């Protein structure tokens, strides 16, 4: 059976029940802590009478835990969710080892991470951005210099004359030759 992230807690608890009740994975103290937490959660998941019933030391731990899980499944989704929350708080390692958690982790890792995809436009980094921006600024400057107005050409020559570091000497020479040819045409 496939697990999905939207799968109900009751169904997950049904599949995790064997794992939780087998091989004494949970000890008396942890089960008591889970029951007490479910009794204290607002609104109460377990009433005082139910909590006492599931904490009864006369019954075996396996029986009490099985009865608790069946009782929570009958109560509904919220109750099962609170059980998982109590299990995570009181037995985190066991919670992480649950079969439904392991399958959820492997299912989630094969899906596309849309949050990361939305944020990451490209993987080239800031140098690539600066290079593209410089090329765009160069084209804008070149277009500005192509205007037939002589005032603009004089300013462009001054800017290009002081910019061997920015655009390189060879490019500067080509641009200056082009600017000198414009008034002749």
TORMIKE-882705 format. One record per atom (N, C-alpha, C): x, y, z; atom name; residue number from 1. Coordinates in steps of 0.05 Angstrom, whole numbers, padded with zeros to 5 digits, m for minus. Example, Ala and Ser with C-alpha at 12.3 -4.5 7.8 and 13.67 -1.06 7.14 Angstrom:
2
+--------+--------+--------+----+-----+
:     px :     py :     pz : at :   i :
+--------+--------+--------+----+-----+
:  00264 : m00114 :  00156 :  N :   1 :
:  00246 : m00090 :  00156 : CA :   1 :
:  00264 : m00066 :  00156 :  C :   1 :
:  00257 : m00045 :  00142 :  N :   2 :
:  00273 : m00021 :  00143 : CA :   2 :
:  00258 :  00001 :  00157 :  C :   2 :
+--------+--------+--------+----+-----+
//
This chain:
185
+--------+--------+--------+----+-----+
:     px :     py :     pz : at :   i :
+--------+--------+--------+----+-----+
:  00017 : m00024 :  00000 :  N :   1 :
:  00000 :  00000 :  00000 : CA :   1 :
:  00018 :  00025 :  00000 :  C :   1 :
:  00011 :  00044 : m00016 :  N :   2 :
:  00026 :  00069 : m00018 : CA :   2 :
:  00017 :  00088 :  00004 :  C :   2 :
:  00036 :  00102 :  00016 :  N :   3 :
:  00030 :  00122 :  00035 : CA :   3 :
:  00033 :  00149 :  00022 :  C :   3 :
:  00016 :  00167 :  00029 :  N :   4 :
:  00017 :  00194 :  00018 : CA :   4 :
:  00019 :  00213 :  00042 :  C :   4 :
:  00029 :  00237 :  00036 :  N :   5 :
:  00030 :  00257 :  00058 : CA :   5 :
:  00003 :  00265 :  00068 :  C :   5 :
: m00018 :  00263 :  00050 :  N :   6 :
: m00045 :  00271 :  00058 : CA :   6 :
: m00060 :  00247 :  00070 :  C :   6 :
: m00048 :  00224 :  00074 :  N :   7 :
: m00061 :  00201 :  00085 : CA :   7 :
: m00069 :  00207 :  00113 :  C :   7 :
: m00092 :  00196 :  00121 :  N :   8 :
: m00103 :  00203 :  00148 : CA :   8 :
: m00086 :  00190 :  00169 :  C :   8 :
: m00086 :  00202 :  00193 :  N :   9 :
: m00071 :  00192 :  00216 : CA :   9 :
: m00083 :  00166 :  00225 :  C :   9 :
: m00109 :  00162 :  00222 :  N :  10 :
: m00122 :  00137 :  00231 : CA :  10 :
: m00111 :  00113 :  00215 :  C :  10 :
: m00109 :  00117 :  00189 :  N :  11 :
: m00099 :  00096 :  00171 : CA :  11 :
: m00069 :  00091 :  00177 :  C :  11 :
: m00054 :  00112 :  00181 :  N :  12 :
: m00026 :  00109 :  00188 : CA :  12 :
: m00023 :  00094 :  00215 :  C :  12 :
: m00040 :  00100 :  00234 :  N :  13 :
: m00039 :  00088 :  00260 : CA :  13 :
: m00046 :  00058 :  00258 :  C :  13 :
: m00065 :  00052 :  00240 :  N :  14 :
: m00072 :  00024 :  00236 : CA :  14 :
: m00048 :  00008 :  00225 :  C :  14 :
: m00033 :  00020 :  00207 :  N :  15 :
: m00010 :  00006 :  00196 : CA :  15 :
:  00014 :  00006 :  00215 :  C :  15 :
:  00016 :  00025 :  00233 :  N :  16 :
:  00038 :  00026 :  00252 : CA :  16 :
:  00032 :  00010 :  00277 :  C :  16 :
:  00007 :  00001 :  00280 :  N :  17 :
: m00001 : m00012 :  00305 : CA :  17 :
:  00016 : m00037 :  00311 :  C :  17 :
:  00021 : m00053 :  00291 :  N :  18 :
:  00037 : m00078 :  00296 : CA :  18 :
:  00065 : m00071 :  00304 :  C :  18 :
:  00077 : m00051 :  00291 :  N :  19 :
:  00104 : m00042 :  00298 : CA :  19 :
:  00105 : m00032 :  00327 :  C :  19 :
:  00085 : m00016 :  00335 :  N :  20 :
:  00085 : m00005 :  00362 : CA :  20 :
:  00081 : m00026 :  00384 :  C :  20 :
:  00064 : m00046 :  00378 :  N :  21 :
:  00058 : m00066 :  00398 : CA :  21 :
:  00077 : m00090 :  00399 :  C :  21 :
:  00093 : m00093 :  00378 :  N :  22 :
:  00110 : m00116 :  00377 : CA :  22 :
:  00137 : m00111 :  00391 :  C :  22 :
:  00150 : m00132 :  00400 :  N :  23 :
:  00177 : m00132 :  00411 : CA :  23 :
:  00182 : m00112 :  00434 :  C :  23 :
:  00162 : m00105 :  00448 :  N :  24 :
:  00165 : m00086 :  00471 : CA :  24 :
:  00180 : m00061 :  00464 :  C :  24 :
:  00172 : m00049 :  00442 :  N :  25 :
:  00185 : m00024 :  00433 : CA :  25 :
:  00180 : m00001 :  00453 :  C :  25 :
:  00156 : m00001 :  00464 :  N :  26 :
:  00149 :  00020 :  00484 : CA :  26 :
:  00149 :  00007 :  00512 :  C :  26 :
:  00161 :  00021 :  00530 :  N :  27 :
:  00160 :  00011 :  00558 : CA :  27 :
:  00137 :  00024 :  00573 :  C :  27 :
:  00133 :  00015 :  00598 :  N :  28 :
:  00111 :  00024 :  00615 : CA :  28 :
:  00112 :  00055 :  00619 :  C :  28 :
:  00135 :  00065 :  00625 :  N :  29 :
:  00137 :  00094 :  00630 : CA :  29 :
:  00129 :  00111 :  00606 :  C :  29 :
:  00138 :  00103 :  00582 :  N :  30 :
:  00132 :  00119 :  00558 : CA :  30 :
:  00102 :  00117 :  00552 :  C :  30 :
:  00091 :  00094 :  00555 :  N :  31 :
:  00062 :  00091 :  00550 : CA :  31 :
:  00046 :  00108 :  00570 :  C :  31 :
:  00055 :  00107 :  00595 :  N :  32 :
:  00041 :  00124 :  00615 : CA :  32 :
:  00044 :  00154 :  00609 :  C :  32 :
:  00067 :  00162 :  00600 :  N :  33 :
:  00071 :  00190 :  00592 : CA :  33 :
:  00052 :  00198 :  00569 :  C :  33 :
:  00050 :  00180 :  00549 :  N :  34 :
:  00033 :  00185 :  00526 : CA :  34 :
:  00004 :  00188 :  00535 :  C :  34 :
: m00005 :  00169 :  00552 :  N :  35 :
: m00032 :  00169 :  00562 : CA :  35 :
: m00038 :  00195 :  00578 :  C :  35 :
: m00019 :  00202 :  00595 :  N :  36 :
: m00023 :  00227 :  00611 : CA :  36 :
: m00024 :  00251 :  00593 :  C :  36 :
: m00007 :  00252 :  00573 :  N :  37 :
: m00007 :  00275 :  00555 : CA :  37 :
: m00034 :  00276 :  00540 :  C :  37 :
: m00044 :  00254 :  00531 :  N :  38 :
: m00070 :  00253 :  00517 : CA :  38 :
: m00092 :  00261 :  00535 :  C :  38 :
: m00089 :  00256 :  00561 :  N :  39 :
: m00109 :  00264 :  00581 : CA :  39 :
: m00108 :  00293 :  00587 :  C :  39 :
: m00085 :  00306 :  00584 :  N :  40 :
: m00081 :  00334 :  00591 : CA :  40 :
: m00084 :  00353 :  00567 :  C :  40 :
: m00084 :  00343 :  00543 :  N :  41 :
: m00087 :  00360 :  00519 : CA :  41 :
: m00114 :  00373 :  00519 :  C :  41 :
: m00114 :  00399 :  00510 :  N :  42 :
: m00140 :  00413 :  00509 : CA :  42 :
: m00149 :  00413 :  00480 :  C :  42 :
: m00172 :  00404 :  00473 :  N :  43 :
: m00192 :  00390 :  00489 : CA :  43 :
: m00181 :  00362 :  00495 :  C :  43 :
: m00190 :  00351 :  00517 :  N :  44 :
: m00181 :  00325 :  00526 : CA :  44 :
: m00186 :  00303 :  00504 :  C :  44 :
: m00164 :  00289 :  00498 :  N :  45 :
: m00167 :  00267 :  00480 : CA :  45 :
: m00177 :  00242 :  00495 :  C :  45 :
: m00167 :  00238 :  00519 :  N :  46 :
: m00176 :  00217 :  00537 : CA :  46 :
: m00188 :  00229 :  00562 :  C :  46 :
: m00211 :  00219 :  00570 :  N :  47 :
: m00223 :  00229 :  00595 : CA :  47 :
: m00207 :  00216 :  00618 :  C :  47 :
: m00212 :  00225 :  00642 :  N :  48 :
: m00198 :  00214 :  00665 : CA :  48 :
: m00203 :  00184 :  00669 :  C :  48 :
: m00228 :  00176 :  00664 :  N :  49 :
: m00235 :  00148 :  00667 : CA :  49 :
: m00221 :  00131 :  00646 :  C :  49 :
: m00220 :  00141 :  00621 :  N :  50 :
: m00206 :  00127 :  00599 : CA :  50 :
: m00176 :  00125 :  00605 :  C :  50 :
: m00165 :  00147 :  00615 :  N :  51 :
: m00136 :  00147 :  00621 : CA :  51 :
: m00130 :  00126 :  00643 :  C :  51 :
: m00147 :  00125 :  00663 :  N :  52 :
: m00142 :  00105 :  00684 : CA :  52 :
: m00145 :  00077 :  00674 :  C :  52 :
: m00164 :  00073 :  00656 :  N :  53 :
: m00167 :  00046 :  00644 : CA :  53 :
: m00142 :  00037 :  00629 :  C :  53 :
: m00131 :  00056 :  00613 :  N :  54 :
: m00107 :  00049 :  00597 : CA :  54 :
: m00081 :  00048 :  00613 :  C :  54 :
: m00082 :  00059 :  00637 :  N :  55 :
: m00058 :  00059 :  00654 : CA :  55 :
: m00060 :  00036 :  00675 :  C :  55 :
: m00080 :  00020 :  00673 :  N :  56 :
: m00084 : m00002 :  00692 : CA :  56 :
: m00061 : m00022 :  00692 :  C :  56 :
: m00046 : m00024 :  00714 :  N :  57 :
: m00023 : m00041 :  00714 : CA :  57 :
: m00030 : m00071 :  00714 :  C :  57 :
: m00055 : m00078 :  00719 :  N :  58 :
: m00063 : m00107 :  00720 : CA :  58 :
: m00063 : m00119 :  00691 :  C :  58 :
: m00069 : m00102 :  00671 :  N :  59 :
: m00069 : m00112 :  00644 : CA :  59 :
: m00040 : m00110 :  00632 :  C :  59 :
: m00035 : m00128 :  00613 :  N :  60 :
: m00008 : m00127 :  00601 : CA :  60 :
: m00005 : m00102 :  00584 :  C :  60 :
:  00020 : m00094 :  00581 :  N :  61 :
:  00026 : m00069 :  00565 : CA :  61 :
:  00017 : m00072 :  00536 :  C :  61 :
:  00021 : m00096 :  00525 :  N :  62 :
:  00012 : m00101 :  00497 : CA :  62 :
: m00018 : m00097 :  00494 :  C :  62 :
: m00033 : m00107 :  00513 :  N :  63 :
: m00062 : m00105 :  00512 : CA :  63 :
: m00071 : m00076 :  00516 :  C :  63 :
: m00059 : m00063 :  00535 :  N :  64 :
: m00067 : m00034 :  00540 : CA :  64 :
: m00061 : m00017 :  00516 :  C :  64 :
: m00037 : m00021 :  00504 :  N :  65 :
: m00029 : m00005 :  00481 : CA :  65 :
: m00047 : m00011 :  00457 :  C :  65 :
: m00053 : m00036 :  00452 :  N :  66 :
: m00071 : m00044 :  00430 : CA :  66 :
: m00099 : m00032 :  00434 :  C :  66 :
: m00109 : m00033 :  00459 :  N :  67 :
: m00135 : m00022 :  00465 : CA :  67 :
: m00135 :  00009 :  00461 :  C :  67 :
: m00114 :  00021 :  00469 :  N :  68 :
: m00111 :  00050 :  00467 : CA :  68 :
: m00112 :  00058 :  00437 :  C :  68 :
: m00097 :  00044 :  00421 :  N :  69 :
: m00096 :  00051 :  00392 : CA :  69 :
: m00123 :  00047 :  00379 :  C :  69 :
: m00136 :  00024 :  00385 :  N :  70 :
: m00163 :  00019 :  00374 : CA :  70 :
: m00183 :  00041 :  00383 :  C :  70 :
: m00181 :  00048 :  00409 :  N :  71 :
: m00199 :  00069 :  00420 : CA :  71 :
: m00195 :  00096 :  00405 :  C :  71 :
: m00170 :  00103 :  00400 :  N :  72 :
: m00164 :  00128 :  00386 : CA :  72 :
: m00174 :  00128 :  00357 :  C :  72 :
: m00171 :  00104 :  00345 :  N :  73 :
: m00181 :  00102 :  00317 : CA :  73 :
: m00211 :  00106 :  00315 :  C :  73 :
: m00225 :  00096 :  00335 :  N :  74 :
: m00254 :  00099 :  00336 : CA :  74 :
: m00262 :  00128 :  00340 :  C :  74 :
: m00246 :  00143 :  00356 :  N :  75 :
: m00252 :  00171 :  00362 : CA :  75 :
: m00248 :  00189 :  00339 :  C :  75 :
: m00229 :  00183 :  00321 :  N :  76 :
: m00226 :  00200 :  00297 : CA :  76 :
: m00198 :  00210 :  00292 :  C :  76 :
: m00197 :  00226 :  00272 :  N :  77 :
: m00171 :  00236 :  00261 : CA :  77 :
: m00155 :  00253 :  00281 :  C :  77 :
: m00168 :  00271 :  00294 :  N :  78 :
: m00155 :  00289 :  00313 : CA :  78 :
: m00142 :  00273 :  00336 :  C :  78 :
: m00156 :  00253 :  00345 :  N :  79 :
: m00145 :  00237 :  00367 : CA :  79 :
: m00120 :  00221 :  00359 :  C :  79 :
: m00121 :  00210 :  00334 :  N :  80 :
: m00098 :  00196 :  00324 : CA :  80 :
: m00074 :  00215 :  00320 :  C :  80 :
: m00080 :  00239 :  00310 :  N :  81 :
: m00059 :  00259 :  00306 : CA :  81 :
: m00046 :  00266 :  00332 :  C :  81 :
: m00062 :  00270 :  00353 :  N :  82 :
: m00051 :  00276 :  00379 : CA :  82 :
: m00034 :  00253 :  00391 :  C :  82 :
: m00042 :  00228 :  00384 :  N :  83 :
: m00026 :  00205 :  00393 : CA :  83 :
:  00002 :  00207 :  00380 :  C :  83 :
:  00003 :  00213 :  00354 :  N :  84 :
:  00029 :  00216 :  00340 : CA :  84 :
:  00045 :  00238 :  00352 :  C :  84 :
:  00032 :  00260 :  00359 :  N :  85 :
:  00046 :  00282 :  00372 : CA :  85 :
:  00058 :  00274 :  00399 :  C :  85 :
:  00042 :  00260 :  00415 :  N :  86 :
:  00051 :  00251 :  00441 : CA :  86 :
:  00074 :  00231 :  00438 :  C :  86 :
:  00072 :  00214 :  00418 :  N :  87 :
:  00093 :  00194 :  00413 : CA :  87 :
:  00119 :  00208 :  00405 :  C :  87 :
:  00116 :  00229 :  00388 :  N :  88 :
:  00140 :  00244 :  00380 : CA :  88 :
:  00153 :  00258 :  00403 :  C :  88 :
:  00138 :  00269 :  00421 :  N :  89 :
:  00149 :  00283 :  00444 : CA :  89 :
:  00162 :  00264 :  00464 :  C :  89 :
:  00149 :  00241 :  00469 :  N :  90 :
:  00159 :  00223 :  00490 : CA :  90 :
:  00177 :  00201 :  00480 :  C :  90 :
:  00177 :  00194 :  00455 :  N :  91 :
:  00194 :  00173 :  00444 : CA :  91 :
:  00201 :  00180 :  00415 :  C :  91 :
:  00218 :  00201 :  00413 :  N :  92 :
:  00224 :  00212 :  00386 : CA :  92 :
:  00238 :  00192 :  00368 :  C :  92 :
:  00256 :  00176 :  00379 :  N :  93 :
:  00271 :  00157 :  00362 : CA :  93 :
:  00251 :  00136 :  00351 :  C :  93 :
:  00233 :  00126 :  00368 :  N :  94 :
:  00213 :  00107 :  00359 : CA :  94 :
:  00195 :  00120 :  00338 :  C :  94 :
:  00187 :  00144 :  00343 :  N :  95 :
:  00170 :  00159 :  00324 : CA :  95 :
:  00184 :  00161 :  00296 :  C :  95 :
:  00210 :  00167 :  00296 :  N :  96 :
:  00224 :  00169 :  00271 : CA :  96 :
:  00227 :  00142 :  00257 :  C :  96 :
:  00226 :  00120 :  00273 :  N :  97 :
:  00229 :  00093 :  00261 : CA :  97 :
:  00203 :  00080 :  00252 :  C :  97 :
:  00181 :  00094 :  00256 :  N :  98 :
:  00155 :  00083 :  00248 : CA :  98 :
:  00155 :  00076 :  00218 :  C :  98 :
:  00142 :  00054 :  00211 :  N :  99 :
:  00141 :  00047 :  00182 : CA :  99 :
:  00128 :  00069 :  00165 :  C :  99 :
:  00107 :  00081 :  00175 :  N : 100 :
:  00094 :  00102 :  00159 : CA : 100 :
:  00112 :  00126 :  00155 :  C : 100 :
:  00129 :  00132 :  00175 :  N : 101 :
:  00147 :  00155 :  00173 : CA : 101 :
:  00169 :  00149 :  00153 :  C : 101 :
:  00179 :  00125 :  00153 :  N : 102 :
:  00201 :  00117 :  00134 : CA : 102 :
:  00190 :  00118 :  00106 :  C : 102 :
:  00166 :  00108 :  00101 :  N : 103 :
:  00155 :  00109 :  00074 : CA : 103 :
:  00149 :  00137 :  00066 :  C : 103 :
:  00139 :  00154 :  00085 :  N : 104 :
:  00134 :  00182 :  00078 : CA : 104 :
:  00160 :  00196 :  00070 :  C : 104 :
:  00182 :  00190 :  00084 :  N : 105 :
:  00207 :  00203 :  00078 : CA : 105 :
:  00217 :  00195 :  00051 :  C : 105 :
:  00215 :  00169 :  00043 :  N : 106 :
:  00224 :  00161 :  00017 : CA : 106 :
:  00206 :  00171 : m00005 :  C : 106 :
:  00180 :  00173 :  00000 :  N : 107 :
:  00161 :  00183 : m00019 : CA : 107 :
:  00166 :  00213 : m00024 :  C : 107 :
:  00171 :  00228 : m00002 :  N : 108 :
:  00176 :  00257 : m00004 : CA : 108 :
:  00202 :  00263 : m00019 :  C : 108 :
:  00222 :  00246 : m00015 :  N : 109 :
:  00248 :  00252 : m00028 : CA : 109 :
:  00247 :  00247 : m00058 :  C : 109 :
:  00229 :  00231 : m00068 :  N : 110 :
:  00227 :  00226 : m00096 : CA : 110 :
:  00210 :  00247 : m00111 :  C : 110 :
:  00194 :  00261 : m00096 :  N : 111 :
:  00178 :  00282 : m00108 : CA : 111 :
:  00194 :  00307 : m00113 :  C : 111 :
:  00185 :  00324 : m00131 :  N : 112 :
:  00199 :  00349 : m00137 : CA : 112 :
:  00194 :  00369 : m00115 :  C : 112 :
:  00216 :  00381 : m00106 :  N : 113 :
:  00214 :  00401 : m00085 : CA : 113 :
:  00206 :  00427 : m00098 :  C : 113 :
:  00180 :  00433 : m00097 :  N : 114 :
:  00171 :  00457 : m00111 : CA : 114 :
:  00180 :  00483 : m00097 :  C : 114 :
:  00183 :  00482 : m00071 :  N : 115 :
:  00192 :  00506 : m00056 : CA : 115 :
:  00220 :  00514 : m00066 :  C : 115 :
:  00238 :  00495 : m00068 :  N : 116 :
:  00265 :  00501 : m00077 : CA : 116 :
:  00264 :  00510 : m00106 :  C : 116 :
:  00247 :  00497 : m00122 :  N : 117 :
:  00246 :  00504 : m00150 : CA : 117 :
:  00236 :  00532 : m00155 :  C : 117 :
:  00217 :  00541 : m00138 :  N : 118 :
:  00207 :  00568 : m00140 : CA : 118 :
:  00228 :  00589 : m00134 :  C : 118 :
:  00245 :  00583 : m00114 :  N : 119 :
:  00265 :  00603 : m00106 : CA : 119 :
:  00289 :  00604 : m00124 :  C : 119 :
:  00296 :  00582 : m00135 :  N : 120 :
:  00321 :  00580 : m00150 : CA : 120 :
:  00316 :  00585 : m00180 :  C : 120 :
:  00323 :  00608 : m00190 :  N : 121 :
:  00319 :  00614 : m00218 : CA : 121 :
:  00340 :  00601 : m00236 :  C : 121 :
:  00365 :  00603 : m00227 :  N : 122 :
:  00386 :  00588 : m00241 : CA : 122 :
:  00408 :  00582 : m00221 :  C : 122 :
:  00426 :  00565 : m00229 :  N : 123 :
:  00447 :  00556 : m00210 : CA : 123 :
:  00474 :  00569 : m00217 :  C : 123 :
:  00474 :  00590 : m00233 :  N : 124 :
:  00499 :  00602 : m00242 : CA : 124 :
:  00511 :  00621 : m00222 :  C : 124 :
:  00495 :  00633 : m00205 :  N : 125 :
:  00506 :  00650 : m00184 : CA : 125 :
:  00507 :  00680 : m00192 :  C : 125 :
:  00519 :  00695 : m00173 :  N : 126 :
:  00519 :  00724 : m00177 : CA : 126 :
:  00538 :  00734 : m00198 :  C : 126 :
:  00559 :  00719 : m00204 :  N : 127 :
:  00578 :  00728 : m00225 : CA : 127 :
:  00565 :  00727 : m00252 :  C : 127 :
:  00549 :  00707 : m00257 :  N : 128 :
:  00534 :  00705 : m00282 : CA : 128 :
:  00515 :  00729 : m00284 :  C : 128 :
:  00501 :  00735 : m00263 :  N : 129 :
:  00483 :  00758 : m00263 : CA : 129 :
:  00497 :  00784 : m00269 :  C : 129 :
:  00520 :  00788 : m00256 :  N : 130 :
:  00536 :  00813 : m00261 : CA : 130 :
:  00546 :  00814 : m00290 :  C : 130 :
:  00554 :  00791 : m00301 :  N : 131 :
:  00563 :  00791 : m00329 : CA : 131 :
:  00540 :  00798 : m00348 :  C : 131 :
:  00517 :  00786 : m00343 :  N : 132 :
:  00494 :  00793 : m00360 : CA : 132 :
:  00485 :  00822 : m00357 :  C : 132 :
:  00486 :  00832 : m00333 :  N : 133 :
:  00479 :  00860 : m00328 : CA : 133 :
:  00499 :  00878 : m00342 :  C : 133 :
:  00525 :  00871 : m00341 :  N : 134 :
:  00546 :  00887 : m00355 : CA : 134 :
:  00542 :  00888 : m00385 :  C : 134 :
:  00535 :  00865 : m00396 :  N : 135 :
:  00530 :  00864 : m00425 : CA : 135 :
:  00506 :  00881 : m00432 :  C : 135 :
:  00484 :  00880 : m00416 :  N : 136 :
:  00461 :  00896 : m00421 : CA : 136 :
:  00467 :  00926 : m00418 :  C : 136 :
:  00483 :  00933 : m00398 :  N : 137 :
:  00490 :  00961 : m00394 : CA : 137 :
:  00508 :  00970 : m00417 :  C : 137 :
:  00525 :  00953 : m00427 :  N : 138 :
:  00542 :  00960 : m00450 : CA : 138 :
:  00526 :  00965 : m00475 :  C : 138 :
:  00506 :  00948 : m00480 :  N : 139 :
:  00489 :  00952 : m00503 : CA : 139 :
:  00473 :  00978 : m00500 :  C : 139 :
:  00464 :  00984 : m00476 :  N : 140 :
:  00449 :  01009 : m00471 : CA : 140 :
:  00467 :  01033 : m00476 :  C : 140 :
:  00492 :  01031 : m00466 :  N : 141 :
:  00511 :  01053 : m00470 : CA : 141 :
:  00517 :  01056 : m00500 :  C : 141 :
:  00520 :  01034 : m00514 :  N : 142 :
:  00526 :  01035 : m00543 : CA : 142 :
:  00503 :  01048 : m00558 :  C : 142 :
:  00479 :  01040 : m00551 :  N : 143 :
:  00455 :  01051 : m00564 : CA : 143 :
:  00453 :  01081 : m00558 :  C : 143 :
:  00459 :  01089 : m00534 :  N : 144 :
:  00459 :  01117 : m00527 : CA : 144 :
:  00480 :  01132 : m00543 :  C : 144 :
:  00502 :  01120 : m00548 :  N : 145 :
:  00524 :  01133 : m00563 : CA : 145 :
:  00518 :  01135 : m00593 :  C : 145 :
:  00500 :  01118 : m00603 :  N : 146 :
:  00494 :  01118 : m00632 : CA : 146 :
:  00476 :  01141 : m00640 :  C : 146 :
:  00467 :  01156 : m00621 :  N : 147 :
:  00450 :  01179 : m00628 : CA : 147 :
:  00467 :  01199 : m00644 :  C : 147 :
:  00455 :  01213 : m00663 :  N : 148 :
:  00471 :  01231 : m00680 : CA : 148 :
:  00478 :  01258 : m00667 :  C : 148 :
:  00468 :  01262 : m00643 :  N : 149 :
:  00474 :  01287 : m00629 : CA : 149 :
:  00503 :  01288 : m00621 :  C : 149 :
:  00517 :  01310 : m00628 :  N : 150 :
:  00546 :  01312 : m00622 : CA : 150 :
:  00552 :  01314 : m00593 :  C : 150 :
:  00533 :  01326 : m00578 :  N : 151 :
:  00538 :  01328 : m00549 : CA : 151 :
:  00540 :  01300 : m00536 :  C : 151 :
:  00522 :  01283 : m00545 :  N : 152 :
:  00522 :  01256 : m00535 : CA : 152 :
:  00548 :  01242 : m00542 :  C : 152 :
:  00557 :  01245 : m00567 :  N : 153 :
:  00582 :  01232 : m00576 : CA : 153 :
:  00606 :  01241 : m00559 :  C : 153 :
:  00607 :  01267 : m00553 :  N : 154 :
:  00629 :  01277 : m00537 : CA : 154 :
:  00629 :  01265 : m00509 :  C : 154 :
:  00605 :  01263 : m00497 :  N : 155 :
:  00603 :  01250 : m00471 : CA : 155 :
:  00610 :  01221 : m00472 :  C : 155 :
:  00601 :  01208 : m00493 :  N : 156 :
:  00606 :  01179 : m00495 : CA : 156 :
:  00636 :  01174 : m00499 :  C : 156 :
:  00650 :  01192 : m00514 :  N : 157 :
:  00679 :  01189 : m00517 : CA : 157 :
:  00693 :  01192 : m00490 :  C : 157 :
:  00684 :  01210 : m00474 :  N : 158 :
:  00696 :  01214 : m00448 : CA : 158 :
:  00692 :  01189 : m00430 :  C : 158 :
:  00667 :  01179 : m00431 :  N : 159 :
:  00661 :  01155 : m00414 : CA : 159 :
:  00678 :  01132 : m00424 :  C : 159 :
:  00678 :  01127 : m00450 :  N : 160 :
:  00693 :  01104 : m00461 : CA : 160 :
:  00723 :  01108 : m00458 :  C : 160 :
:  00733 :  01133 : m00458 :  N : 161 :
:  00761 :  01138 : m00454 : CA : 161 :
:  00771 :  01131 : m00427 :  C : 161 :
:  00754 :  01133 : m00406 :  N : 162 :
:  00762 :  01126 : m00379 : CA : 162 :
:  00753 :  01098 : m00370 :  C : 162 :
:  00746 :  01081 : m00389 :  N : 163 :
:  00735 :  01055 : m00381 : CA : 163 :
:  00751 :  01031 : m00392 :  C : 163 :
:  00777 :  01032 : m00392 :  N : 164 :
:  00791 :  01008 : m00402 : CA : 164 :
:  00788 :  00984 : m00383 :  C : 164 :
:  00784 :  00990 : m00357 :  N : 165 :
:  00781 :  00968 : m00338 : CA : 165 :
:  00754 :  00955 : m00342 :  C : 165 :
:  00733 :  00971 : m00346 :  N : 166 :
:  00706 :  00961 : m00347 : CA : 166 :
:  00701 :  00943 : m00372 :  C : 166 :
:  00707 :  00953 : m00396 :  N : 167 :
:  00700 :  00938 : m00419 : CA : 167 :
:  00724 :  00927 : m00435 :  C : 167 :
:  00748 :  00932 : m00426 :  N : 168 :
:  00771 :  00921 : m00440 : CA : 168 :
:  00782 :  00940 : m00461 :  C : 168 :
:  00808 :  00939 : m00466 :  N : 169 :
:  00820 :  00958 : m00485 : CA : 169 :
:  00811 :  00953 : m00514 :  C : 169 :
:  00809 :  00928 : m00522 :  N : 170 :
:  00802 :  00922 : m00550 : CA : 170 :
:  00774 :  00931 : m00556 :  C : 170 :
:  00756 :  00926 : m00538 :  N : 171 :
:  00728 :  00935 : m00542 : CA : 171 :
:  00726 :  00965 : m00542 :  C : 171 :
:  00742 :  00978 : m00524 :  N : 172 :
:  00742 :  01007 : m00523 : CA : 172 :
:  00752 :  01019 : m00549 :  C : 172 :
:  00772 :  01007 : m00561 :  N : 173 :
:  00783 :  01018 : m00586 : CA : 173 :
:  00762 :  01015 : m00608 :  C : 173 :
:  00748 :  00993 : m00609 :  N : 174 :
:  00728 :  00989 : m00630 : CA : 174 :
:  00706 :  01009 : m00626 :  C : 174 :
:  00697 :  01013 : m00602 :  N : 175 :
:  00675 :  01033 : m00597 : CA : 175 :
:  00684 :  01061 : m00604 :  C : 175 :
:  00709 :  01068 : m00597 :  N : 176 :
:  00719 :  01095 : m00603 : CA : 176 :
:  00721 :  01099 : m00633 :  C : 176 :
:  00730 :  01079 : m00648 :  N : 177 :
:  00731 :  01081 : m00677 : CA : 177 :
:  00703 :  01085 : m00689 :  C : 177 :
:  00684 :  01070 : m00679 :  N : 178 :
:  00657 :  01073 : m00687 : CA : 178 :
:  00646 :  01101 : m00682 :  C : 178 :
:  00653 :  01111 : m00658 :  N : 179 :
:  00643 :  01138 : m00651 : CA : 179 :
:  00656 :  01160 : m00668 :  C : 179 :
:  00681 :  01155 : m00676 :  N : 180 :
:  00694 :  01175 : m00694 : CA : 180 :
:  00683 :  01174 : m00722 :  C : 180 :
:  00674 :  01151 : m00731 :  N : 181 :
:  00663 :  01148 : m00758 : CA : 181 :
:  00635 :  01159 : m00760 :  C : 181 :
:  00620 :  01161 : m00738 :  N : 182 :
:  00592 :  01170 : m00739 : CA : 182 :
:  00590 :  01199 : m00749 :  C : 182 :
:  00607 :  01218 : m00740 :  N : 183 :
:  00603 :  01246 : m00750 : CA : 183 :
:  00609 :  01248 : m00780 :  C : 183 :
:  00626 :  01231 : m00791 :  N : 184 :
:  00633 :  01232 : m00819 : CA : 184 :
:  00610 :  01224 : m00837 :  C : 184 :
:  00592 :  01207 : m00827 :  N : 185 :
:  00570 :  01198 : m00843 : CA : 185 :
:  00549 :  01217 : m00846 :  C : 185 :
+--------+--------+--------+----+-----+
//
